[in-house]
Amino acid sequence: MNFTRWSARLPGTQRRAAARTDTALSPDRRADGSVPAARAEQLTDEAPPAPDVPAVDELPVRDVLDRVPALVALLHGPEHRLAYVNDAYVAAFGRRDLGARARDALPELDEPGLFPLLDQVQRSGRPRTLKSRKAPDGRSYTFTCTPVTDTDAGTDDGRGGRDGRGVLVFATDVTDHAEAAGRLRASERSQRETAVTLQRSLLPQKLEEPDDLRVAATYHPGGTEAAVGGDWYDVITLGGGRTALVIGDVMGRGVRAAAVMGQLRTAVRAYARLDLPPHEVLQLLDGLAAEIDANQIATCVYAIHDPNEGRLVYASAGHLPILVRDENGTVRRADEPTGPPLGTGGWIHASGSIALPPGATAVLYTDGLVERRDEDLDEGIAALEHALSGAVGTPQVVCDRLIRSAGVTPAHDDDVAVLVLQHPARRGAEAELFRNAALELLGGVEAAPRARAFASGVLTSWRFPADLHDLGVLATSELVANSLQHGTPPMRLRLRRTDRRLIIEVTDGDDHLPRRRRAEPGDESGRGIAIVATIASNWGSRRTPGGGKAVWCEFVLHKP
């Protein structure tokens, strides 16, 4: 076959290579100022003439194609009949019958998906490339299909004859590159799996279950193209019926962000045991975040639920607002205050509050749930509010619904953490298991016998067994006596029962927190708290907003 009749529209790389070859071989370029000046001065008319090097147009095309290491096949006509294959192609796939249709003569091109591409190239007159496709011989090739024109051929005869149009298939072996890329992807996948495993191991394996709240949480790592981030959440029972809820997001990605997240989560649990107000917890976290890594910042919101108040008291360090849906479906955002992220320093955080009445649902979340590159953040929060307004069911159902409404998939480009809590509206028999009773402690020492009589009557009406009744009255007596001796008015006794425990709490106006100590045989005081700590399942104390303190103890109920 005469290859000089075929004119190929080579892709950019081949055109540039041909241009460089033409420049290097053209005799008229050798003396056209391309020789350095120092050497040019030494040249004379007696210099030997340049050797006669053939131009590119004079090179025998077939000899060139037969010697290139890439696989080359030439097809012509609408049926893509085989006109030529080079030696490299024959070595890879064996001899082929010239003149046969490509589908019959070159079946190895079917698996990489080249046959539809041949038609596209012939119709459009533009080259097309398929990168790193595996062929039946197990090796990977990059296929370039280039349109060519036979200038001596006529038009299409309507019977599959040559119409002057063809396709040059050029296949480069890229097996080594494909295998290296595969090893790199496997390494990246392994590193990501390590980070995800670390991230999940640092998150709570099982959420604590408060008496007065129902909670659920979910975490979705970013897609395969994104390294895992530092999203986290936690639920911490504080005792006395109160619950701390926290969610945060460490800026950055990878193992480092997950490790910083783990340190902050551990610190939050430690600070929570101090039973501090939310803004004081964030103040401590702010200093710790700067010590861990001065270049690492994190957002966080820390909230406390007190069933006696029916509110969430919270503080936010640059985090997104809490959303609360009431029983009627109305959604509200938690207002300010919101301070800068943790680790920035120099800011005094403050606490705010939002009502969480019976039947309400609150949602804490990270920015991956609402932030999108093509829309404003407020639009994402508004969309979440709309989804929450119609979300009913258990906290886990609400979690799943919010995730679906936000379009979070395994390929999502950012980590997502969601924490949902509900304050159930209890009715009927269930409501009998949740009771409250309170007494203002007025007067002097005579308040103690009134408190004991009040506690005895309440515990009897709640139908507690005799042993628990007696322990409750004794604990009430000791806590009230301690408050009368060391506290200041106003004083108040509060009894609360849940389906799991009895809680006794005494508040007064003095902010000095009691501590358990060993009383010597001759001491006339110092035994009250020790007695309470001995008979109760748990006890503790905390400062109350506006001054004063609360001392509490609780007894775990044995279910029948």
Secondary structure by P-SEA (a helix, b strand, c coil): cccccccccccaaaaaaaaaaaaaccccccccccccaaaaaaccccccccccccccccccaaaaaacccbbbbbbbccccccccccaaaaaaccccccccccccccccccccccaaaaaaaaaacbbbbbcccccccccccbbbbbbbbcccccccccccccccbbbbbbbbbaaaaaaaaaaaaaaaaaaaaaaaaaaaaacccbbbbccccccccccccccccccccccccccccccccbbbbbbbbbccccaaaaaaaaaaaaaaaaaaaacccaaaaaaaaaaaaaaacccccccbbbbbbbccccccccccccccbbbbbccccccccccccccccccccccccbbbbbbbcccbbbbbbcccccccccccaaaaaaaaaaaaaaccccaaaaaaaaaaaacccccccbbbbbbbbbbcccccaaaaabbbbbbbbccccaaaaaaaaaaaaaaaaacccaaaaaaaaaaaaaaaaaaaacccccbbbbbbbcccbbbbbbbccccbbbbbbbbcccccccaaaaaaaaaccccccccccccccccbbbbbbbcc
